[in-house]
């Protein structure tokens, strides 16, 4: 059996349903956006079974893109959680048939408080459709399932329409990349836009020696510092850096001596920056472009403030 061909057919079937749905979209999207934008409370999304799983994903997408939202299971709503729906909220209810019993039972309670209801169902002439202030149709001509019964094309379309609504709301409210990152401070985008050098640099127990420190003592400081380098400080200011690379190259010299001073083999004009407010992601680019292992951070007078190592950036997930 050619499973690649089967998978390709599933993708083509679902893609065609998306294209067909896109061509028939009309003013219902505009109305849904107006309802959601006018909400002073939360957008509550509900559904049962596969629709419930899609609804849960939708709620997460809305919440992370600037529209306060959460998922409410209809069964739990019937047993006390209806109190979670306030008069300033709106409800987005999902049921392909429009007749899911658990869902239709809560509709009279929702409308009793005149709460705006957006519906996603196959057609208007359903219980859910009749209760709705606006219906977004999710009818498909063909499920991708070979038996034509398992929700496949229909759930894909429903989820895509949820994404479409969320994107419309992002545009409506001018939601920016920075706003998205603020909702995801632990994600890669949040780290890229918010984590700064001052948040990442090491400031304590730095491997610092004086220029005249004997090399054999300097190596001990380098080992204890575990950064692969030693900072050389003169008159309270950065005067050089001795890296493990500098040390290896020094070992190849005929006049190499462990009694020599640290500054003998150090880099006298090391790369350093004074802007601790620089984004860590930008610092990583600087490190990579200059093929460095670290960046020394100083103030304007070259007083050492800290050191930023590439390993710390990578381990923190900075990209």
ABEGO torsion letter per residue (X at the ends): XBAAAAAAAAAAAAAAAAAAAAAABBAAAAAAAAAAAABABBBBBBEBEAAAAAAAAAAAAAAAAGBBBBBBBAAAAAAGAAAABBAABBBBBBBAAGABAAAAAAAAAAAAAGBBBBBBBABABBAAAAABABBBBABBABBABAAGABBAAAAAAAAAAAAAAAAAAAAAAGBBAAAAAAABAABAAAAAAABBAAAABBABGBBBBBAABBAAAAAAAAAAAGAGBBBBBBGGBBAEBBBAAAAAAAAABAABBAABBAAAABBABBBBBABAABBAAAAAAAAAAAGBABBBBBBAAGBBAEBBBAAAAAAAGBX
